[in-house]
Amino acid sequence: MYKRIRDLREDADLTQKQMAKILNCSQQVYSNYELGQRDIPTAILIRLAEFHNVTTDYILGLTDKKRF
């Protein structure tokens, strides 16, 4: 899951700081999400999926299919 959110961010050509601003959190908190040092709250998971236009199942690693 953590590699997927990093890959999605990089594919969008965004820095961690930019992504953190979009999610209304600090860069350090977002970095911790990518490193797997902090669990991603459900609300943030949903926002990530909506922003990147993928399913939450894709981010969670339950499927390799990005969209339904």
C-alpha positions as semicolon CSV with decimal commas, in nm:
position;residue;x (nm);y (nm);z (nm)
1;M;0,000;0,000;0,000
2;Y;0,273;0,247;0,094
3;K;0,466;0,199;-0,228
4;R;0,147;0,253;-0,424
5;I;0,075;0,593;-0,272
6;R;0,435;0,697;-0,341
7;D;0,411;0,573;-0,700
8;L;0,079;0,751;-0,754
9;R;0,224;1,075;-0,614
10;E;0,533;1,048;-0,833
11;D;0,322;0,967;-1,140
12;A;0,134;1,291;-1,074
13;D;0,469;1,478;-1,051
14;L;0,395;1,598;-0,699
15;T;0,628;1,639;-0,405
16;Q;0,541;1,508;-0,061
17;K;0,490;1,867;0,049
18;Q;0,241;1,932;-0,232
19;M;0,052;1,610;-0,157
20;A;0,044;1,693;0,213
21;K;-0,109;2,032;0,133
22;I;-0,378;1,866;-0,079
23;L;-0,456;1,631;0,212
24;N;-0,435;1,910;0,470
25;C;-0,159;1,746;0,673
26;S;0,209;1,812;0,730
27;Q;0,481;1,684;0,498
28;Q;0,617;1,474;0,785
29;V;0,282;1,303;0,841
30;Y;0,248;1,231;0,470
31;S;0,605;1,100;0,459
32;N;0,516;0,865;0,745
33;Y;0,223;0,734;0,539
34;E;0,454;0,657;0,247
35;L;0,710;0,491;0,472
36;G;0,449;0,280;0,648
37;Q;0,534;0,437;0,982
38;R;0,180;0,564;1,032
39;D;-0,151;0,405;0,942
40;I;-0,349;0,595;0,682
41;P;-0,684;0,708;0,824
42;T;-0,988;0,602;0,624
43;A;-1,076;0,961;0,533
44;I;-0,725;1,020;0,394
45;L;-0,737;0,690;0,205
46;I;-1,061;0,795;0,039
47;R;-0,921;1,139;-0,048
48;L;-0,611;0,979;-0,200
49;A;-0,824;0,745;-0,411
50;E;-1,046;1,029;-0,531
51;F;-0,752;1,255;-0,608
52;H;-0,565;0,990;-0,806
53;N;-0,885;0,852;-0,963
54;V;-0,820;0,498;-0,839
55;T;-1,008;0,264;-0,608
56;T;-0,928;0,229;-0,241
57;D;-0,884;-0,143;-0,311
58;Y;-0,601;-0,056;-0,549
59;I;-0,426;0,159;-0,288
60;L;-0,472;-0,113;-0,027
61;G;-0,321;-0,371;-0,261
62;L;-0,635;-0,582;-0,280
63;T;-0,638;-0,554;-0,659
64;D;-0,403;-0,449;-0,936
65;K;-0,693;-0,292;-1,123
66;K;-0,680;0,086;-1,072
67;R;-1,046;0,152;-1,157
68;F;-1,369;-0,044;-1,173
